[in-house]
Amino acid sequence: MYTIYTKDTCGYCEKAEKLLQENYLEYELIDVPSDPQTLEMFKRRKWSTVPQIMKGGLHIGGFDQLKLHITNGYYKSKFPEGDV
């Protein structure tokens, strides 16, 4: 399952969600500003932009990286579950 870390009015977050839907891939959305635990994770990892996309314990990156991930067929690979 994919996780999209998002916020309101994020066009690339919407594009990432649509891309996953078009490829029938499961995902969850986490609203960064409303989740203190996620905000702390963003600070720890020095992430300052959304979307940030993960699959299990693998950090994919933003929308462009997700698009490459899917285009190149990496979504078919098995990745470890859990947080990196």
mmCIF file of the N, C-alpha and C atoms, coordinates in Angstrom:
data_MODEL
# 
_entry.id   MODEL 
# 
loop_
_atom_site.group_PDB 
_atom_site.id 
_atom_site.type_symbol 
_atom_site.label_atom_id 
_atom_site.label_alt_id 
_atom_site.label_comp_id 
_atom_site.label_asym_id 
_atom_site.label_entity_id 
_atom_site.label_seq_id 
_atom_site.pdbx_PDB_ins_code 
_atom_site.Cartn_x 
_atom_site.Cartn_y 
_atom_site.Cartn_z 
_atom_site.occupancy 
_atom_site.B_iso_or_equiv 
_atom_site.pdbx_formal_charge 
_atom_site.auth_seq_id 
_atom_site.auth_comp_id 
_atom_site.auth_asym_id 
_atom_site.auth_atom_id 
_atom_site.pdbx_PDB_model_num 
ATOM 1   N N  . MET A 1 1  ? 0.833  -1.180 0.000   1.00 0.00 ? 1  MET A N  1 
ATOM 2   C CA . MET A 1 1  ? 0.000  0.000  0.000   1.00 0.00 ? 1  MET A CA 1 
ATOM 3   C C  . MET A 1 1  ? 0.882  1.250  0.000   1.00 0.00 ? 1  MET A C  1 
ATOM 4   N N  . TYR A 1 2  ? 0.421  2.257  -0.700  1.00 0.00 ? 2  TYR A N  1 
ATOM 5   C CA . TYR A 1 2  ? 1.129  3.534  -0.770  1.00 0.00 ? 2  TYR A CA 1 
ATOM 6   C C  . TYR A 1 2  ? 0.547  4.494  0.259   1.00 0.00 ? 2  TYR A C  1 
ATOM 7   N N  . THR A 1 3  ? 1.375  5.408  0.696   1.00 0.00 ? 3  THR A N  1 
ATOM 8   C CA . THR A 1 3  ? 0.940  6.500  1.556   1.00 0.00 ? 3  THR A CA 1 
ATOM 9   C C  . THR A 1 3  ? 1.325  7.799  0.876   1.00 0.00 ? 3  THR A C  1 
ATOM 10  N N  . ILE A 1 4  ? 0.348  8.687  0.721   1.00 0.00 ? 4  ILE A N  1 
ATOM 11  C CA . ILE A 1 4  ? 0.609  10.023 0.171   1.00 0.00 ? 4  ILE A CA 1 
ATOM 12  C C  . ILE A 1 4  ? 0.466  11.010 1.310   1.00 0.00 ? 4  ILE A C  1 
ATOM 13  N N  . TYR A 1 5  ? 1.560  11.663 1.657   1.00 0.00 ? 5  TYR A N  1 
ATOM 14  C CA . TYR A 1 5  ? 1.524  12.739 2.640   1.00 0.00 ? 5  TYR A CA 1 
ATOM 15  C C  . TYR A 1 5  ? 1.172  14.006 1.876   1.00 0.00 ? 5  TYR A C  1 
ATOM 16  N N  . THR A 1 6  ? 0.093  14.648 2.280   1.00 0.00 ? 6  THR A N  1 
ATOM 17  C CA . THR A 1 6  ? -0.515 15.699 1.488   1.00 0.00 ? 6  THR A CA 1 
ATOM 18  C C  . THR A 1 6  ? -0.925 16.891 2.343   1.00 0.00 ? 6  THR A C  1 
ATOM 19  N N  . LYS A 1 7  ? -1.466 17.896 1.701   1.00 0.00 ? 7  LYS A N  1 
ATOM 20  C CA . LYS A 1 7  ? -2.112 19.024 2.371   1.00 0.00 ? 7  LYS A CA 1 
ATOM 21  C C  . LYS A 1 7  ? -3.142 19.599 1.401   1.00 0.00 ? 7  LYS A C  1 
ATOM 22  N N  . ASP A 1 8  ? -4.021 20.464 1.904   1.00 0.00 ? 8  ASP A N  1 
ATOM 23  C CA . ASP A 1 8  ? -5.037 21.083 1.053   1.00 0.00 ? 8  ASP A CA 1 
ATOM 24  C C  . ASP A 1 8  ? -4.377 21.883 -0.066  1.00 0.00 ? 8  ASP A C  1 
ATOM 25  N N  . THR A 1 9  ? -5.087 21.976 -1.153  1.00 0.00 ? 9  THR A N  1 
ATOM 26  C CA . THR A 1 9  ? -4.656 22.761 -2.318  1.00 0.00 ? 9  THR A CA 1 
ATOM 27  C C  . THR A 1 9  ? -3.277 22.362 -2.843  1.00 0.00 ? 9  THR A C  1 
ATOM 28  N N  . CYS A 1 10 ? -3.035 21.083 -2.940  1.00 0.00 ? 10 CYS A N  1 
ATOM 29  C CA . CYS A 1 10 ? -1.766 20.575 -3.465  1.00 0.00 ? 10 CYS A CA 1 
ATOM 30  C C  . CYS A 1 10 ? -2.060 19.871 -4.782  1.00 0.00 ? 10 CYS A C  1 
ATOM 31  N N  . GLY A 1 11 ? -1.763 20.529 -5.887  1.00 0.00 ? 11 GLY A N  1 
ATOM 32  C CA . GLY A 1 11 ? -2.032 19.967 -7.202  1.00 0.00 ? 11 GLY A CA 1 
ATOM 33  C C  . GLY A 1 11 ? -1.282 18.677 -7.478  1.00 0.00 ? 11 GLY A C  1 
ATOM 34  N N  . TYR A 1 12 ? -0.016 18.616 -7.071  1.00 0.00 ? 12 TYR A N  1 
ATOM 35  C CA . TYR A 1 12 ? 0.760  17.395 -7.304  1.00 0.00 ? 12 TYR A CA 1 
ATOM 36  C C  . TYR A 1 12 ? 0.283  16.242 -6.427  1.00 0.00 ? 12 TYR A C  1 
ATOM 37  N N  . CYS A 1 13 ? -0.272 16.556 -5.273  1.00 0.00 ? 13 CYS A N  1 
ATOM 38  C CA . CYS A 1 13 ? -0.860 15.517 -4.420  1.00 0.00 ? 13 CYS A CA 1 
ATOM 39  C C  . CYS A 1 13 ? -2.068 14.908 -5.124  1.00 0.00 ? 13 CYS A C  1 
ATOM 40  N N  . GLU A 1 14 ? -2.887 15.761 -5.735  1.00 0.00 ? 14 GLU A N  1 
ATOM 41  C CA . GLU A 1 14 ? -4.052 15.283 -6.474  1.00 0.00 ? 14 GLU A CA 1 
ATOM 42  C C  . GLU A 1 14 ? -3.627 14.444 -7.674  1.00 0.00 ? 14 GLU A C  1 
ATOM 43  N N  . LYS A 1 15 ? -2.567 14.871 -8.369  1.00 0.00 ? 15 LYS A N  1 
ATOM 44  C CA . LYS A 1 15 ? -2.058 14.101 -9.505  1.00 0.00 ? 15 LYS A CA 1 
ATOM 45  C C  . LYS A 1 15 ? -1.551 12.728 -9.057  1.00 0.00 ? 15 LYS A C  1 
ATOM 46  N N  . ALA A 1 16 ? -0.866 12.688 -7.922  1.00 0.00 ? 16 ALA A N  1 
ATOM 47  C CA . ALA A 1 16 ? -0.353 11.417 -7.394  1.00 0.00 ? 16 ALA A CA 1 
ATOM 48  C C  . ALA A 1 16 ? -1.506 10.485 -7.061  1.00 0.00 ? 16 ALA A C  1 
ATOM 49  N N  . GLU A 1 17 ? -2.531 11.011 -6.424  1.00 0.00 ? 17 GLU A N  1 
ATOM 50  C CA . GLU A 1 17 ? -3.699 10.211 -6.077  1.00 0.00 ? 17 GLU A CA 1 
ATOM 51  C C  . GLU A 1 17 ? -4.363 9.656  -7.346  1.00 0.00 ? 17 GLU A C  1 
ATOM 52  N N  . LYS A 1 18 ? -4.522 10.506 -8.348  1.00 0.00 ? 18 LYS A N  1 
ATOM 53  C CA . LYS A 1 18 ? -5.143 10.086 -9.602  1.00 0.00 ? 18 LYS A CA 1 
ATOM 54  C C  . LYS A 1 18 ? -4.309 8.999  -10.296 1.00 0.00 ? 18 LYS A C  1 
ATOM 55  N N  . LEU A 1 19 ? -2.987 9.150  -10.284 1.00 0.00 ? 19 LEU A N  1 
ATOM 56  C CA . LEU A 1 19 ? -2.104 8.165  -10.909 1.00 0.00 ? 19 LEU A CA 1 
ATOM 57  C C  . LEU A 1 19 ? -2.238 6.801  -10.242 1.00 0.00 ? 19 LEU A C  1 
ATOM 58  N N  . LEU A 1 20 ? -2.306 6.790  -8.930  1.00 0.00 ? 20 LEU A N  1 
ATOM 59  C CA . LEU A 1 20 ? -2.484 5.528  -8.216  1.00 0.00 ? 20 LEU A CA 1 
ATOM 60  C C  . LEU A 1 20 ? -3.850 4.925  -8.518  1.00 0.00 ? 20 LEU A C  1 
ATOM 61  N N  . GLN A 1 21 ? -4.878 5.757  -8.568  1.00 0.00 ? 21 GLN A N  1 
ATOM 62  C CA . GLN A 1 21 ? -6.221 5.266  -8.895  1.00 0.00 ? 21 GLN A CA 1 
ATOM 63  C C  . GLN A 1 21 ? -6.248 4.656  -10.296 1.00 0.00 ? 21 GLN A C  1 
ATOM 64  N N  . GLU A 1 22 ? -5.636 5.339  -11.259 1.00 0.00 ? 22 GLU A N  1 
ATOM 65  C CA . GLU A 1 22 ? -5.633 4.862  -12.646 1.00 0.00 ? 22 GLU A CA 1 
ATOM 66  C C  . GLU A 1 22 ? -4.929 3.520  -12.795 1.00 0.00 ? 22 GLU A C  1 
ATOM 67  N N  . ASN A 1 23 ? -4.005 3.232  -11.883 1.00 0.00 ? 23 ASN A N  1 
ATOM 68  C CA . ASN A 1 23 ? -3.267 1.974  -11.926 1.00 0.00 ? 23 ASN A CA 1 
ATOM 69  C C  . ASN A 1 23 ? -3.787 0.962  -10.910 1.00 0.00 ? 23 ASN A C  1 
ATOM 70  N N  . TYR A 1 24 ? -4.952 1.254  -10.337 1.00 0.00 ? 24 TYR A N  1 
ATOM 71  C CA . TYR A 1 24 ? -5.630 0.354  -9.398  1.00 0.00 ? 24 TYR A CA 1 
ATOM 72  C C  . TYR A 1 24 ? -4.734 -0.043 -8.229  1.00 0.00 ? 24 TYR A C  1 
ATOM 73  N N  . LEU A 1 25 ? -3.992 0.949  -7.717  1.00 0.00 ? 25 LEU A N  1 
ATOM 74  C CA . LEU A 1 25 ? -3.081 0.705  -6.606  1.00 0.00 ? 25 LEU A CA 1 
ATOM 75  C C  . LEU A 1 25 ? -3.675 1.292  -5.325  1.00 0.00 ? 25 LEU A C  1 
ATOM 76  N N  . GLU A 1 26 ? -3.598 0.532  -4.244  1.00 0.00 ? 26 GLU A N  1 
ATOM 77  C CA . GLU A 1 26 ? -4.144 0.973  -2.965  1.00 0.00 ? 26 GLU A CA 1 
ATOM 78  C C  . GLU A 1 26 ? -3.268 2.060  -2.352  1.00 0.00 ? 26 GLU A C  1 
ATOM 79  N N  . TYR A 1 27 ? -3.921 3.009  -1.699  1.00 0.00 ? 27 TYR A N  1 
ATOM 80  C CA . TYR A 1 27 ? -3.184 4.097  -1.051  1.00 0.00 ? 27 TYR A CA 1 
ATOM 81  C C  . TYR A 1 27 ? -4.019 4.669  0.086   1.00 0.00 ? 27 TYR A C  1 
ATOM 82  N N  . GLU A 1 28 ? -3.326 5.396  0.928   1.00 0.00 ? 28 GLU A N  1 
ATOM 83  C CA . GLU A 1 28 ? -3.981 6.179  1.969   1.00 0.00 ? 28 GLU A CA 1 
ATOM 84  C C  . GLU A 1 28 ? -3.441 7.587  1.901   1.00 0.00 ? 28 GLU A C  1 
ATOM 85  N N  . LEU A 1 29 ? -4.258 8.540  2.309   1.00 0.00 ? 29 LEU A N  1 
ATOM 86  C CA . LEU A 1 29 ? -3.854 9.947  2.344   1.00 0.00 ? 29 LEU A CA 1 
ATOM 87  C C  . LEU A 1 29 ? -3.663 10.361 3.795   1.00 0.00 ? 29 LEU A C  1 
ATOM 88  N N  . ILE A 1 30 ? -2.584 11.069 4.060   1.00 0.00 ? 30 ILE A N  1 
ATOM 89  C CA . ILE A 1 30 ? -2.364 11.630 5.393   1.00 0.00 ? 30 ILE A CA 1 
ATOM 90  C C  . ILE A 1 30 ? -2.160 13.129 5.227   1.00 0.00 ? 30 ILE A C  1 
ATOM 91  N N  . ASP A 1 31 ? -3.012 13.893 5.901   1.00 0.00 ? 31 ASP A N  1 
ATOM 92  C CA . ASP A 1 31 ? -2.945 15.348 5.848   1.00 0.00 ? 31 ASP A CA 1 
ATOM 93  C C  . ASP A 1 31 ? -1.872 15.828 6.823   1.00 0.00 ? 31 ASP A C  1 
ATOM 94  N N  . VAL A 1 32 ? -0.773 16.301 6.289   1.00 0.00 ? 32 VAL A N  1 
ATOM 95  C CA . VAL A 1 32 ? 0.391  16.648 7.107   1.00 0.00 ? 32 VAL A CA 1 
ATOM 96  C C  . VAL A 1 32 ? 0.081  17.714 8.155   1.00 0.00 ? 32 VAL A C  1 
ATOM 97  N N  . PRO A 1 33 ? -0.528 18.858 7.784   1.00 0.00 ? 33 PRO A N  1 
ATOM 98  C CA . PRO A 1 33 ? -0.731 19.909 8.789   1.00 0.00 ? 33 PRO A CA 1 
ATOM 99  C C  . PRO A 1 33 ? -1.604 19.505 9.976   1.00 0.00 ? 33 PRO A C  1 
ATOM 100 N N  . SER A 1 34 ? -2.479 18.514 9.784   1.00 0.00 ? 34 SER A N  1 
ATOM 101 C CA . SER A 1 34 ? -3.401 18.165 10.869  1.00 0.00 ? 34 SER A CA 1 
ATOM 102 C C  . SER A 1 34 ? -2.910 17.001 11.733  1.00 0.00 ? 34 SER A C  1 
ATOM 103 N N  . ASP A 1 35 ? -1.725 16.492 11.464  1.00 0.00 ? 35 ASP A N  1 
ATOM 104 C CA . ASP A 1 35 ? -1.223 15.326 12.196  1.00 0.00 ? 35 ASP A CA 1 
ATOM 105 C C  . ASP A 1 35 ? 0.125  15.644 12.842  1.00 0.00 ? 35 ASP A C  1 
ATOM 106 N N  . PRO A 1 36 ? 0.154  15.895 14.168  1.00 0.00 ? 36 PRO A N  1 
ATOM 107 C CA . PRO A 1 36 ? 1.400  16.262 14.843  1.00 0.00 ? 36 PRO A CA 1 
ATOM 108 C C  . PRO A 1 36 ? 2.519  15.231 14.682  1.00 0.00 ? 36 PRO A C  1 
ATOM 109 N N  . GLN A 1 37 ? 2.179  13.959 14.681  1.00 0.00 ? 37 GLN A N  1 
ATOM 110 C CA . GLN A 1 37 ? 3.188  12.910 14.526  1.00 0.00 ? 37 GLN A CA 1 
ATOM 111 C C  . GLN A 1 37 ? 3.837  12.984 13.130  1.00 0.00 ? 37 GLN A C  1 
ATOM 112 N N  . THR A 1 38 ? 3.028  13.252 12.127  1.00 0.00 ? 38 THR A N  1 
ATOM 113 C CA . THR A 1 38 ? 3.544  13.390 10.762  1.00 0.00 ? 38 THR A CA 1 
ATOM 114 C C  . THR A 1 38 ? 4.388  14.652 10.630  1.00 0.00 ? 38 THR A C  1 
ATOM 115 N N  . LEU A 1 39 ? 3.960  15.725 11.243  1.00 0.00 ? 39 LEU A N  1 
ATOM 116 C CA . LEU A 1 39 ? 4.760  16.960 11.224  1.00 0.00 ? 39 LEU A CA 1 
ATOM 117 C C  . LEU A 1 39 ? 6.138  16.710 11.818  1.00 0.00 ? 39 LEU A C  1 
ATOM 118 N N  . GLU A 1 40 ? 6.194  15.957 12.916  1.00 0.00 ? 40 GLU A N  1 
ATOM 119 C CA . GLU A 1 40 ? 7.478  15.632 13.546  1.00 0.00 ? 40 GLU A CA 1 
ATOM 120 C C  . GLU A 1 40 ? 8.335  14.780 12.615  1.00 0.00 ? 40 GLU A C  1 
ATOM 121 N N  . MET A 1 41 ? 7.726  13.825 11.928  1.00 0.00 ? 41 MET A N  1 
ATOM 122 C CA . MET A 1 41 ? 8.464  12.992 10.977  1.00 0.00 ? 41 MET A CA 1 
ATOM 123 C C  . MET A 1 41 ? 9.033  13.851 9.849   1.00 0.00 ? 41 MET A C  1 
ATOM 124 N N  . PHE A 1 42 ? 8.258  14.805 9.351   1.00 0.00 ? 42 PHE A N  1 
ATOM 125 C CA . PHE A 1 42 ? 8.733  15.695 8.291   1.00 0.00 ? 42 PHE A CA 1 
ATOM 126 C C  . PHE A 1 42 ? 9.952  16.487 8.769   1.00 0.00 ? 42 PHE A C  1 
ATOM 127 N N  . LYS A 1 43 ? 9.915  16.956 10.006  1.00 0.00 ? 43 LYS A N  1 
ATOM 128 C CA . LYS A 1 43 ? 11.057 17.697 10.559  1.00 0.00 ? 43 LYS A CA 1 
ATOM 129 C C  . LYS A 1 43 ? 12.283 16.806 10.667  1.00 0.00 ? 43 LYS A C  1 
ATOM 130 N N  . ARG A 1 44 ? 12.098 15.583 11.185  1.00 0.00 ? 44 ARG A N  1 
ATOM 131 C CA . ARG A 1 44 ? 13.211 14.633 11.325  1.00 0.00 ? 44 ARG A CA 1 
ATOM 132 C C  . ARG A 1 44 ? 13.861 14.326 9.983   1.00 0.00 ? 44 ARG A C  1 
ATOM 133 N N  . ARG A 1 45 ? 13.053 14.149 8.981   1.00 0.00 ? 45 ARG A N  1 
ATOM 134 C CA . ARG A 1 45 ? 13.563 13.761 7.658   1.00 0.00 ? 45 ARG A CA 1 
ATOM 135 C C  . ARG A 1 45 ? 13.923 14.953 6.783   1.00 0.00 ? 45 ARG A C  1 
ATOM 136 N N  . LYS A 1 46 ? 13.681 16.151 7.320   1.00 0.00 ? 46 LYS A N  1 
ATOM 137 C CA . LYS A 1 46 ? 13.987 17.388 6.595   1.00 0.00 ? 46 LYS A CA 1 
ATOM 138 C C  . LYS A 1 46 ? 13.213 17.488 5.277   1.00 0.00 ? 46 LYS A C  1 
ATOM 139 N N  . TRP A 1 47 ? 11.981 16.999 5.302   1.00 0.00 ? 47 TRP A N  1 
ATOM 140 C CA . TRP A 1 47 ? 11.085 17.139 4.157   1.00 0.00 ? 47 TRP A CA 1 
ATOM 141 C C  . TRP A 1 47 ? 10.351 18.461 4.304   1.00 0.00 ? 47 TRP A C  1 
ATOM 142 N N  . SER A 1 48 ? 10.318 19.242 3.245   1.00 0.00 ? 48 SER A N  1 
ATOM 143 C CA . SER A 1 48 ? 9.639  20.536 3.326   1.00 0.00 ? 48 SER A CA 1 
ATOM 144 C C  . SER A 1 48 ? 8.543  20.683 2.276   1.00 0.00 ? 48 SER A C  1 
ATOM 145 N N  . THR A 1 49 ? 8.347  19.674 1.438   1.00 0.00 ? 49 THR A N  1 
ATOM 146 C CA . THR A 1 49 ? 7.346  19.759 0.385   1.00 0.00 ? 49 THR A CA 1 
ATOM 147 C C  . THR A 1 49 ? 6.433  18.537 0.406   1.00 0.00 ? 49 THR A C  1 
ATOM 148 N N  . VAL A 1 50 ? 5.262  18.703 -0.187  1.00 0.00 ? 50 VAL A N  1 
ATOM 149 C CA . VAL A 1 50 ? 4.342  17.594 -0.410  1.00 0.00 ? 50 VAL A CA 1 
ATOM 150 C C  . VAL A 1 50 ? 4.021  17.570 -1.899  1.00 0.00 ? 50 VAL A C  1 
ATOM 151 N N  . PRO A 1 51 ? 3.661  16.427 -2.430  1.00 0.00 ? 51 PRO A N  1 
ATOM 152 C CA . PRO A 1 51 ? 3.499  15.183 -1.719  1.00 0.00 ? 51 PRO A CA 1 
ATOM 153 C C  . PRO A 1 51 ? 4.830  14.508 -1.423  1.00 0.00 ? 51 PRO A C  1 
ATOM 154 N N  . GLN A 1 52 ? 4.835  13.735 -0.371  1.00 0.00 ? 52 GLN A N  1 
ATOM 155 C CA . GLN A 1 52 ? 5.884  12.760 -0.109  1.00 0.00 ? 52 GLN A CA 1 
ATOM 156 C C  . GLN A 1 52 ? 5.169  11.422 -0.156  1.00 0.00 ? 52 GLN A C  1 
ATOM 157 N N  . ILE A 1 53 ? 5.709  10.498 -0.920  1.00 0.00 ? 53 ILE A N  1 
ATOM 158 C CA . ILE A 1 53 ? 5.012  9.245  -1.171  1.00 0.00 ? 53 ILE A CA 1 
ATOM 159 C C  . ILE A 1 53 ? 5.890  8.082  -0.725  1.00 0.00 ? 53 ILE A C  1 
ATOM 160 N N  . MET A 1 54 ? 5.259  7.150  -0.019  1.00 0.00 ? 54 MET A N  1 
ATOM 161 C CA . MET A 1 54 ? 5.954  5.963  0.467   1.00 0.00 ? 54 MET A CA 1 
ATOM 162 C C  . MET A 1 54 ? 5.195  4.733  0.014   1.00 0.00 ? 54 MET A C  1 
ATOM 163 N N  . LYS A 1 55 ? 5.923  3.644  -0.141  1.00 0.00 ? 55 LYS A N  1 
ATOM 164 C CA . LYS A 1 55 ? 5.310  2.326  -0.340  1.00 0.00 ? 55 LYS A CA 1 
ATOM 165 C C  . LYS A 1 55 ? 5.939  1.427  0.710   1.00 0.00 ? 55 LYS A C  1 
ATOM 166 N N  . GLY A 1 56 ? 5.136  1.031  1.690   1.00 0.00 ? 56 GLY A N  1 
ATOM 167 C CA . GLY A 1 56 ? 5.698  0.287  2.805   1.00 0.00 ? 56 GLY A CA 1 
ATOM 168 C C  . GLY A 1 56 ? 6.780  1.132  3.451   1.00 0.00 ? 56 GLY A C  1 
ATOM 169 N N  . GLY A 1 57 ? 7.977  0.603  3.580   1.00 0.00 ? 57 GLY A N  1 
ATOM 170 C CA . GLY A 1 57 ? 9.088  1.330  4.183   1.00 0.00 ? 57 GLY A CA 1 
ATOM 171 C C  . GLY A 1 57 ? 9.946  2.090  3.197   1.00 0.00 ? 57 GLY A C  1 
ATOM 172 N N  . LEU A 1 58 ? 9.578  2.085  1.910   1.00 0.00 ? 58 LEU A N  1 
ATOM 173 C CA . LEU A 1 58 ? 10.381 2.731  0.884   1.00 0.00 ? 58 LEU A CA 1 
ATOM 174 C C  . LEU A 1 58 ? 9.869  4.128  0.584   1.00 0.00 ? 58 LEU A C  1 
ATOM 175 N N  . HIS A 1 59 ? 10.749 5.110  0.683   1.00 0.00 ? 59 HIS A N  1 
ATOM 176 C CA . HIS A 1 59 ? 10.397 6.474  0.309   1.00 0.00 ? 59 HIS A CA 1 
ATOM 177 C C  . HIS A 1 59 ? 10.547 6.601  -1.203  1.00 0.00 ? 59 HIS A C  1 
ATOM 178 N N  . ILE A 1 60 ? 9.441  6.829  -1.884  1.00 0.00 ? 60 ILE A N  1 
ATOM 179 C CA . ILE A 1 60 ? 9.449  6.989  -3.338  1.00 0.00 ? 60 ILE A CA 1 
ATOM 180 C C  . ILE A 1 60 ? 9.919  8.394  -3.700  1.00 0.00 ? 60 ILE A C  1 
ATOM 181 N N  . GLY A 1 61 ? 9.374  9.394  -3.037  1.00 0.00 ? 61 GLY A N  1 
ATOM 182 C CA . GLY A 1 61 ? 9.678  10.797 -3.346  1.00 0.00 ? 61 GLY A CA 1 
ATOM 183 C C  . GLY A 1 61 ? 8.391  11.545 -3.620  1.00 0.00 ? 61 GLY A C  1 
ATOM 184 N N  . GLY A 1 62 ? 8.449  12.474 -4.575  1.00 0.00 ? 62 GLY A N  1 
ATOM 185 C CA . GLY A 1 62 ? 7.280  13.262 -4.938  1.00 0.00 ? 62 GLY A CA 1 
ATOM 186 C C  . GLY A 1 62 ? 6.554  12.672 -6.138  1.00 0.00 ? 62 GLY A C  1 
ATOM 187 N N  . PHE A 1 63 ? 5.718  13.497 -6.769  1.00 0.00 ? 63 PHE A N  1 
ATOM 188 C CA . PHE A 1 63 ? 4.916  13.025 -7.889  1.00 0.00 ? 63 PHE A CA 1 
ATOM 189 C C  . PHE A 1 63 ? 5.777  12.529 -9.051  1.00 0.00 ? 63 PHE A C  1 
ATOM 190 N N  . ASP A 1 64 ? 6.800  13.276 -9.419  1.00 0.00 ? 64 ASP A N  1 
ATOM 191 C CA . ASP A 1 64 ? 7.642  12.873 -10.558 1.00 0.00 ? 64 ASP A CA 1 
ATOM 192 C C  . ASP A 1 64 ? 8.292  11.515 -10.321 1.00 0.00 ? 64 ASP A C  1 
ATOM 193 N N  . GLN A 1 65 ? 8.760  11.285 -9.117  1.00 0.00 ? 65 GLN A N  1 
ATOM 194 C CA . GLN A 1 65 ? 9.379  10.002 -8.791  1.00 0.00 ? 65 GLN A CA 1 
ATOM 195 C C  . GLN A 1 65 ? 8.339  8.876  -8.795  1.00 0.00 ? 65 GLN A C  1 
ATOM 196 N N  . LEU A 1 66 ? 7.122  9.173  -8.326  1.00 0.00 ? 66 LEU A N  1 
ATOM 197 C CA . LEU A 1 66 ? 6.051  8.176  -8.357  1.00 0.00 ? 66 LEU A CA 1 
ATOM 198 C C  . LEU A 1 66 ? 5.723  7.799  -9.795  1.00 0.00 ? 66 LEU A C  1 
ATOM 199 N N  . LYS A 1 67 ? 5.666  8.802  -10.656 1.00 0.00 ? 67 LYS A N  1 
ATOM 200 C CA . LYS A 1 67 ? 5.357  8.546  -12.066 1.00 0.00 ? 67 LYS A CA 1 
ATOM 201 C C  . LYS A 1 67 ? 6.406  7.621  -12.685 1.00 0.00 ? 67 LYS A C  1 
ATOM 202 N N  . LEU A 1 68 ? 7.691  7.878  -12.411 1.00 0.00 ? 68 LEU A N  1 
ATOM 203 C CA . LEU A 1 68 ? 8.758  6.998  -12.900 1.00 0.00 ? 68 LEU A CA 1 
ATOM 204 C C  . LEU A 1 68 ? 8.635  5.605  -12.298 1.00 0.00 ? 68 LEU A C  1 
ATOM 205 N N  . HIS A 1 69 ? 8.352  5.548  -11.028 1.00 0.00 ? 69 HIS A N  1 
ATOM 206 C CA . HIS A 1 69 ? 8.191  4.287  -10.298 1.00 0.00 ? 69 HIS A CA 1 
ATOM 207 C C  . HIS A 1 69 ? 7.134  3.408  -10.978 1.00 0.00 ? 69 HIS A C  1 
ATOM 208 N N  . ILE A 1 70 ? 6.025  4.021  -11.348 1.00 0.00 ? 70 ILE A N  1 
ATOM 209 C CA . ILE A 1 70 ? 4.945  3.269  -11.983 1.00 0.00 ? 70 ILE A CA 1 
ATOM 210 C C  . ILE A 1 70 ? 5.259  2.992  -13.450 1.00 0.00 ? 70 ILE A C  1 
ATOM 211 N N  . THR A 1 71 ? 5.754  3.974  -14.169 1.00 0.00 ? 71 THR A N  1 
ATOM 212 C CA . THR A 1 71 ? 6.092  3.800  -15.583 1.00 0.00 ? 71 THR A CA 1 
ATOM 213 C C  . THR A 1 71 ? 7.109  2.688  -15.788 1.00 0.00 ? 71 THR A C  1 
ATOM 214 N N  . ASN A 1 72 ? 8.079  2.597  -14.897 1.00 0.00 ? 72 ASN A N  1 
ATOM 215 C CA . ASN A 1 72 ? 9.132  1.587  -15.014 1.00 0.00 ? 72 ASN A CA 1 
ATOM 216 C C  . ASN A 1 72 ? 8.740  0.241  -14.416 1.00 0.00 ? 72 ASN A C  1 
ATOM 217 N N  . GLY A 1 73 ? 7.530  0.136  -13.884 1.00 0.00 ? 73 GLY A N  1 
ATOM 218 C CA . GLY A 1 73 ? 7.040  -1.134 -13.372 1.00 0.00 ? 73 GLY A CA 1 
ATOM 219 C C  . GLY A 1 73 ? 7.532  -1.501 -11.997 1.00 0.00 ? 73 GLY A C  1 
ATOM 220 N N  . TYR A 1 74 ? 8.164  -0.556 -11.289 1.00 0.00 ? 74 TYR A N  1 
ATOM 221 C CA . TYR A 1 74 ? 8.677  -0.875 -9.959  1.00 0.00 ? 74 TYR A CA 1 
ATOM 222 C C  . TYR A 1 74 ? 7.556  -1.176 -8.972  1.00 0.00 ? 74 TYR A C  1 
ATOM 223 N N  . TYR A 1 75 ? 6.354  -0.707 -9.254  1.00 0.00 ? 75 TYR A N  1 
ATOM 224 C CA . TYR A 1 75 ? 5.242  -0.958 -8.337  1.00 0.00 ? 75 TYR A CA 1 
ATOM 225 C C  . TYR A 1 75 ? 4.933  -2.446 -8.221  1.00 0.00 ? 75 TYR A C  1 
ATOM 226 N N  . LYS A 1 76 ? 5.390  -3.238 -9.164  1.00 0.00 ? 76 LYS A N  1 
ATOM 227 C CA . LYS A 1 76 ? 5.161  -4.687 -9.122  1.00 0.00 ? 76 LYS A CA 1 
ATOM 228 C C  . LYS A 1 76 ? 6.107  -5.387 -8.149  1.00 0.00 ? 76 LYS A C  1 
ATOM 229 N N  . SER A 1 77 ? 7.179  -4.694 -7.728  1.00 0.00 ? 77 SER A N  1 
ATOM 230 C CA . SER A 1 77 ? 8.158  -5.275 -6.808  1.00 0.00 ? 77 SER A CA 1 
ATOM 231 C C  . SER A 1 77 ? 7.609  -5.284 -5.392  1.00 0.00 ? 77 SER A C  1 
ATOM 232 N N  . LYS A 1 78 ? 8.109  -6.178 -4.602  1.00 0.00 ? 78 LYS A N  1 
ATOM 233 C CA . LYS A 1 78 ? 7.731  -6.241 -3.188  1.00 0.00 ? 78 LYS A CA 1 
ATOM 234 C C  . LYS A 1 78 ? 8.731  -5.419 -2.384  1.00 0.00 ? 78 LYS A C  1 
ATOM 235 N N  . PHE A 1 79 ? 8.221  -4.565 -1.522  1.00 0.00 ? 79 PHE A N  1 
ATOM 236 C CA . PHE A 1 79 ? 9.059  -3.758 -0.653  1.00 0.00 ? 79 PHE A CA 1 
ATOM 237 C C  . PHE A 1 79 ? 8.726  -4.099 0.787   1.00 0.00 ? 79 PHE A C  1 
ATOM 238 N N  . PRO A 1 80 ? 9.675  -3.916 1.669   1.00 0.00 ? 80 PRO A N  1 
ATOM 239 C CA . PRO A 1 80 ? 9.404  -4.208 3.085   1.00 0.00 ? 80 PRO A CA 1 
ATOM 240 C C  . PRO A 1 80 ? 8.354  -3.273 3.647   1.00 0.00 ? 80 PRO A C  1 
ATOM 241 N N  . GLU A 1 81 ? 7.547  -3.792 4.538   1.00 0.00 ? 81 GLU A N  1 
ATOM 242 C CA . GLU A 1 81 ? 6.546  -2.975 5.204   1.00 0.00 ? 81 GLU A CA 1 
ATOM 243 C C  . GLU A 1 81 ? 7.179  -2.274 6.401   1.00 0.00 ? 81 GLU A C  1 
ATOM 244 N N  . GLY A 1 82 ? 6.588  -1.175 6.802   1.00 0.00 ? 82 GLY A N  1 
ATOM 245 C CA . GLY A 1 82 ? 7.076  -0.455 7.966   1.00 0.00 ? 82 GLY A CA 1 
ATOM 246 C C  . GLY A 1 82 ? 7.809  0.804  7.563   1.00 0.00 ? 82 GLY A C  1 
ATOM 247 N N  . ASP A 1 83 ? 8.125  1.596  8.546   1.00 0.00 ? 83 ASP A N  1 
ATOM 248 C CA . ASP A 1 83 ? 8.759  2.892  8.330   1.00 0.00 ? 83 ASP A CA 1 
ATOM 249 C C  . ASP A 1 83 ? 10.272 2.745  8.274   1.00 0.00 ? 83 ASP A C  1 
ATOM 250 N N  . VAL A 1 84 ? 10.908 3.471  7.384   1.00 0.00 ? 84 VAL A N  1 
ATOM 251 C CA . VAL A 1 84 ? 12.369 3.449  7.253   1.00 0.00 ? 84 VAL A CA 1 
ATOM 252 C C  . VAL A 1 84 ? 12.979 4.291  8.353   1.00 0.00 ? 84 VAL A C  1 
# 
